[in-house]
Amino acid sequence: MHATLILKQVLADKASPVQDKWRGIPTRLNNIPHSRDIRAYFYEDVLQATIRSIKDGNTRLRVDINIPELNPEMDVYRIGTLMELVRALALSFADDGKRVKVCVQGSMGEGALAGMPLQLAGTRKILEYMDWGDDETLGTFVKLGAIGGKEVDEEDDMFILVAPQNAVGNCIIDDLQAMTTAAGKRPVVLINPRLKDLPASSGIMQTMGREQRLEYALTFDNCYVFRLLYYLGTQYPIMGALRMSYPYRYELYKRVNEENGKEKYVLLATYAERPTPEQIDDAFSGKSRDQSKKASGIWGFLSSVFS
């Protein structure tokens, strides 16, 4: 199967840093477009964390990565980068003999309210026209589908769901829950999901069943997290980063400018669980927990870390 050749192209050549283990955070991440090596470096990091988690028996996984090209809140968001990440994951598992179904949610709602999130518009067509290696890969080892219980076939070994998210007036949770129920113990991996409740078309929050929906969203465990940190309400400059690659601890980094005009990321702290905004504020401010209670924080990373 020639899927291996395509995967190697996605992950760059032998000189690429992805061939090594994690070597720290790449610099100049605000330079757009990202180089092929930087993209491949993150694809490999996500892949290895996902493989480790699945090998440990985890079946409900989520990946959250918001480098600028994968952050839909930024005007440099690039749908092609998301598709490359999905392809790298799917081809790697397919090359291992797994039958992978890549799923993109379809149009939700009816009549004038029908539609899908702008972030996902056109993604199904992009996936269909992408290079998946030899002619037998797509349709045999990798199949495309939507999100829902009826999309689960007996021969599917695992499922990769592309940025599932709620839309105003429509909730993806019911379809997602039906799919995971049908999947049983087979792995379901969410890539950059956005499962928070949104207002209904009337502008009122969807209160019926809201608690159950939020509880269900929490059943997916993070196998990978990478988020750049900024001052609250800004997207420049980068102040630091938060990273977690299963099964290791959360790592908090601070970006430091050097005298020669270069930059580096310095590890400030590690955490067994995802750090709270207060813990991040303490680490950047160099305060103890008791000291931080006496003064308000200055960093305001809440929107970047917990959105």
C-alpha positions in Angstrom: 0.0 0.0 0.0 1.3 3.4 -1.0 -0.3 5.2 1.9 3.1 5.1 3.7 4.6 7.2 0.9 2.0 9.9 1.3 2.4 9.9 5.1 6.1 10.4 4.7 5.5 13.3 2.4 3.1 14.8 4.9 5.7 14.4 7.7 8.5 15.8 5.5 11.8 14.1 4.6 14.4 12.3 6.8 16.1 15.5 7.9 12.8 16.8 9.3 12.7 17.3 13.1 9.6 15.0 13.3 11.9 12.0 13.1 13.2 12.9 16.5 11.2 13.0 19.8 9.8 16.2 21.1 12.5 18.8 21.0 10.7 21.8 22.4 8.3 24.4 20.9 9.2 25.7 17.5 9.8 29.5 17.4 8.2 32.2 15.3 4.8 30.6 15.3 3.3 33.9 14.3 5.0 33.7 11.0 2.4 32.6 8.5 2.2 30.4 6.6 3.9 27.8 8.8 6.7 25.9 7.1 6.1 22.3 6.1 8.5 21.1 8.8 6.7 22.9 11.5 3.3 21.6 10.5 4.7 18.0 10.2 6.4 18.4 13.6 3.0 19.0 15.2 1.2 16.3 13.2 3.7 13.8 14.5 3.4 15.0 18.1 -0.4 14.6 17.9 -0.1 11.2 16.2 2.2 9.7 18.8 0.0 11.0 21.7 -3.1 9.5 20.0 -1.3 6.1 19.4 -0.2 5.9 23.1 -3.6 6.7 24.4 -5.4 4.1 22.2 -2.8 1.5 23.1 -3.6 2.1 26.7 -7.3 1.2 26.0 -8.8 4.7 25.8 -11.6 5.0 23.3 -13.1 8.5 23.7 -10.4 10.9 22.9 -10.0 14.6 21.9 -7.2 16.6 20.4 -7.1 20.3 21.0 -4.4 22.2 19.0 -4.5 25.9 18.3 -1.4 26.9 16.4 -2.4 30.0 14.3 -3.2 28.0 11.2 -5.6 25.7 13.2 -7.2 28.5 15.3 -10.6 29.4 13.6 -10.6 32.6 15.7 -7.7 34.0 13.7 -7.8 35.3 10.2 -4.8 33.1 9.2 -6.9 30.0 9.9 -6.1 27.4 7.1 -8.5 24.6 6.5 -5.8 22.8 4.5 -3.7 22.4 7.7 -6.6 20.8 9.5 -7.1 18.4 6.6 -3.4 17.5 6.5 -3.5 16.7 10.2 -6.5 14.5 9.7 -4.9 12.7 6.8 -1.7 12.1 8.7 -3.6 10.5 11.5 -5.9 8.4 9.2 -3.0 7.2 7.0 -0.9 6.2 9.9 -3.6 4.0 11.4 -4.6 2.7 8.0 -1.0 1.7 7.4 -1.2 -0.3 10.6 -4.1 -2.3 9.1 -7.0 -0.3 10.7 -10.1 0.7 8.8 -10.6 4.3 9.6 -13.7 6.4 9.0 -13.1 10.2 8.8 -16.4 12.0 9.7 -17.5 15.5 9.0 -20.9 16.7 10.3 -23.5 17.4 7.7 -26.0 20.3 7.5 -28.0 20.7 10.6 -31.5 22.2 11.0 -34.3 22.6 8.6 -35.6 25.2 6.2 -34.2 28.7 6.7 -32.2 27.4 9.8 -30.4 24.7 7.8 -26.7 25.0 7.5 -23.3 24.1 8.9 -20.6 26.0 10.8 -18.5 28.2 8.5 -15.3 26.4 9.7 -16.5 23.2 8.2 -17.9 24.5 4.9 -16.4 22.5 2.0 -14.3 20.2 4.1 -16.0 17.0 2.8 -15.1 18.0 -0.8 -11.5 18.8 0.2 -11.2 15.4 1.8 -12.5 13.7 -1.3 -10.1 15.4 -3.6 -7.0 15.1 -1.4 -4.2 12.7 -2.3 -4.6 9.5 -0.2 -1.9 7.4 -1.8 -2.9 4.6 -4.1 -6.4 4.3 -5.5 -7.4 1.6 -3.0 -6.7 3.6 0.2 -9.7 5.9 0.1 -12.8 3.8 0.1 -11.1 0.7 1.5 -8.8 1.5 4.5 -10.0 5.1 4.8 -13.7 6.0 4.3 -15.5 9.3 4.6 -18.8 9.8 6.5 -20.9 12.1 8.5 -21.6 12.1 12.3 -24.4 9.9 13.5 -25.3 6.4 14.7 -26.2 5.3 11.1 -22.6 6.1 9.9 -21.1 3.3 12.0 -20.4 0.2 10.0 -19.4 -3.2 11.3 -16.0 -3.2 9.5 -15.0 0.2 10.9 -12.1 0.0 13.4 -11.9 3.6 14.5 -13.4 7.0 13.8 -11.8 10.4 13.4 -14.3 13.3 13.7 -13.3 16.6 12.2 -14.0 19.6 14.4 -17.5 18.6 15.5 -19.3 21.7 16.9 -22.6 23.1 17.9 -24.3 25.8 15.7 -26.8 28.4 16.7 -30.1 26.7 17.1 -28.6 23.2 16.5 -26.7 20.8 18.7 -24.3 18.1 17.4 -24.3 16.3 20.8 -27.2 14.0 20.0 -25.7 12.8 16.8 -22.3 12.5 18.4 -23.7 10.5 21.3 -25.6 8.2 18.9 -22.4 7.6 17.1 -20.3 6.7 20.1 -23.0 4.4 21.4 -23.0 2.6 18.0 -19.2 2.5 18.0 -19.0 0.7 21.3 -15.4 0.1 22.4 -13.9 1.3 19.1 -11.9 4.5 19.4 -13.5 7.8 18.5 -11.1 10.7 18.2 -12.4 14.3 18.1 -10.1 16.8 16.4 -10.5 20.4 17.7 -14.2 19.9 18.9 -16.2 22.9 20.0 -19.0 21.4 22.1 -20.0 24.3 24.3 -23.7 25.2 24.3 -24.7 28.0 21.9 -27.9 30.1 22.0 -31.0 28.8 20.2 -32.3 30.7 17.2 -34.3 32.8 19.6 -31.2 34.0 21.3 -31.9 32.0 24.5 -29.5 29.3 25.7 -30.6 25.8 25.1 -31.5 24.9 28.6 -33.4 21.6 28.0 -30.9 18.8 28.7 -28.0 21.2 28.9 -26.5 19.6 32.0 -26.6 16.2 30.3 -24.9 17.5 27.1 -22.1 19.1 29.1 -21.6 15.9 31.1 -21.4 13.9 27.8 -18.8 16.3 26.3 -16.6 15.7 29.4 -16.5 11.9 28.7 -13.9 12.6 26.0 -10.4 12.7 27.5 -7.6 14.9 26.1 -4.8 12.9 24.6 -3.2 16.0 23.2 -3.3 19.7 24.0 -1.3 22.6 22.5 -2.5 26.1 23.1 -0.6 29.4 22.5 -1.1 31.9 25.3 -1.8 35.6 24.7 -2.9 38.6 26.8 -6.7 38.5 27.2 -8.4 39.9 24.1 -5.3 39.9 21.9 -3.6 37.5 19.4 -0.1 39.1 19.6 2.5 38.8 20.9 2.6 35.1 22.0 3.3 35.0 25.7 3.7 31.3 26.2 2.2 27.9 25.5 0.5 25.0 27.3 1.2 21.5 26.0 0.1 18.0 27.1 1.0 14.8 25.2 -0.5 11.6 26.6 0.4 10.2 29.1 2.7 12.9 30.2 2.0 16.0 32.4 0.8 19.4 31.3 3.7 21.6 30.5 3.5 25.4 30.8 6.1 27.4 28.8 7.0 31.1 28.7 8.2 32.7 25.5 11.4 34.7 26.1 13.1 37.2 23.7 16.9 36.8 23.5 19.5 39.5 22.9 20.4 38.2 19.4 16.8 38.8 18.2 15.8 35.2 18.5 13.3 33.7 20.9 13.0 30.6 23.0 10.4 28.8 25.2 11.3 28.2 28.8 9.5 25.5 30.9 7.9 27.2 33.9 5.9 24.4 35.5 4.3 21.0 35.0 0.9 19.8 36.2 -0.8 16.5 36.7 -4.1 18.0 35.7 -5.0 20.9 33.3 -3.9 24.0 35.2 -6.5 26.6 36.2 -6.2 30.3 35.1 -5.0 31.1 38.6 -2.2 28.5 38.5 -1.0 29.9 35.1 -1.1 33.4 36.4 0.9 32.4 39.4 3.6 30.7 37.3 4.0 33.7 35.0 4.0 36.2 37.9 6.3 34.1 40.1 3.9 34.2 43.0 2.9 31.6 45.5 -0.8 30.7 45.8 -1.1 32.8 49.0 0.5 35.8 47.4 -1.7 35.6 44.3 -4.8 35.8 46.5 -3.7 39.3 47.6 -3.3 40.7 44.1 -5.2 40.4 40.9 -3.6 38.6 37.9 -2.1 40.5 35.0 -1.9 37.9 32.3 -5.5 37.1 31.6 -5.0 33.9 29.6 -8.5 32.6 30.3 -9.8 33.0 26.7 -6.8 31.2 25.2 -6.5 28.3 27.6 -10.1 27.4 28.4 -12.1 28.6 25.3 
